[in-house]
Structure formats: C-alpha cells, structure tokens
C-alpha cells in the first residue's frame, strides 16, 4: 500500500472517530428526540466509513489511526464548555456543523497532499466528505 493511501485512510479514520465521539457527547445533551434519532443514524454511517477504512488498512498490513486519550478529553471538554450555558438544539447543531466543516477541510487537505493515492482510498474519503456535507444540510434546520 502506498504511503498516500495510508495517510488518506488514517485521516478518514480520524475524522470518523472524532465525529462518533462528538455525536456520543452531544446525544447525551439533546432533549430533541428527532435530533437524537438523526444523530444515532449518522453515528452508524460514520462507524461504517471508519470500518471500511480500517479494513483496507488491515488488508494491506498498514498501521491504523489511534486517537490519544488527550484528544478525546479535549473534544469532550470543548463540547461541554461550549454548551455549559446553552445546550439548545440550535447550539448543538452549530457545534456539529463547525466540527464537520473542520473534518471536510482536513479531508480535502489530506487528498490534496496525497495526490498519488489510489481510487479506492479516494472513494472512501469522498464518501466521507459527501456524507458530512449532507449532515450539515440536515443540521441547518436546527439553527
């Protein structure tokens, strides 16, 4: 497996894993059952994308992405601080949109810096970007 493929797939794993952890934290805070349902559905899709990237890395005996405990604490802490005074559906949607925009930006950077990646890896990355864009559109209804 090419280095560029590894880098893109690890970025897919990183973004998917961060999204799942953010969803888990935000789901605990929402009182809106419809929003909670949508977030649970999104979590499944992020997990699926993560697993496909992981499977591809493992098939090629490449090291996968592992988040540090510090990254987890920072993510959860940031969400908790930003929702301490306001955990309305609008605020939660705003935080999710911001995180997804960062994820999209990071994926495009990874794809642009790893131009010799194969189509299979790029397809997974593009699927993640497309999914995040779709999620943003759905979350705009809560703003």
N, C-alpha and C positions, 0 to 999 in steps of 0.2 A: 504494500500500500504506500502510495506517495505521501510525502510529508504534508502537502497541501490538503489532501483528503483527510488526513488525521486532524489537522487544525480546524477544518470546517466542521467535521463531525463532533469534535470536542466542544466547539462553540455552540453547536446545536444542543448538545447535552447540557452545557452550562445554562443557556437561555431557557431551555425547557425545565430544568431543575429549579431554577430561580422562580419561574412562573408558577410551578406547582407549590413551592413553599410560600410564595406571596398569596396564592389562592387559598391555601390552608389557613393562613393567618387572617386574611380578610373575611373568609367564610365564617369564622368564629365571631366576627364583629357585626355582620349584617343581620338585620331583622327582616329584611325583604326576602320572602320565600322565593319569589320568581328570580331575583338576582342570585340567591344561593343555588337554585337549581341550575341556572346558566353557568355559574362558576364551577359546579361539580361536573357538568358536561365538558367544559373547557379543560378541566384538570385531566379528564380521561384522554382527551386528544393530545395534550402536552405529554402525558405519560407514554402514549403510543409513539409519538415522534421521537421522544428520548430513547425508547426501547429499540426502535429501528436503527438509530444512530449507534447505539451500544452494540447491537447485533452485528452491524457492519464492521465496527472496530474489532470486536472479538473474533469474527471470522478471519480477519487479517492479522490476528495476534498483535494488535496495536493497543497501547495503553489508553484507557478511557479517562474521562474527566471525573475528578473527585473534588467536590466543594469542601472548603475548610470550615471548621466549626465557627471561626471568626466571621466568615462571610454570612453564615446563617444568622448569627446574632445581630450583625449589622443590618441585614434585611428586615428581620422581625422588629428590631429596635426602631428602625426608620418608620416602619408602618405604624407601630404603637405611638411614637412621638407625634406623627402627623395626624393621628386620629384621636389623640387624647382629649381634645376639646370638641371634636366634631367627627362623629362616625356615621354620618348620614350616608344614604346610598349615593348621593351626588359626590361626596368627598371620597368614598371608597372607589367609585368609578374613575374619578380624577386620578387617584393614585395608581390604579391599574393601567390607565391609559398612558401615564408617564412612564411606567415600567416597561410597558410593551413598546413604546416608542424607542426607549433605550435598547431594548432587545433587537428591534428591527435595524437600528443603526449599527449595532455590534455585528449583526449577521452580514450586512452589506459590507462593512469594513473587512470582515473575515473573507468574504467571497472576493473582494477586490484585491486583497493582499495575497490570495492563494489562487492565482489565475490558472494554474495547471491542474486543478482538481478535476476529477472525472465527473461525468454527467450524473452518475448515481448519487454521489455526495452532494452535488449542487441541487439535485431534485429534492432531497430531504431538506436542505437549507431553504430552498424557495418555498417548499410546502409550509415550513415554519413561519416564514415571512408572510405568506398569504393568509395563514391562519391568524396570525397576530393582527394583521390589518382588518380581517373580518371581525375579530373580537373587539377591536377599537370601535368599529362602526356600531356594534351592538351596545357597547357601553355608553356611547354618546347619548343614548336615550335617557340615561340616568342623570345627566348633568343638569 
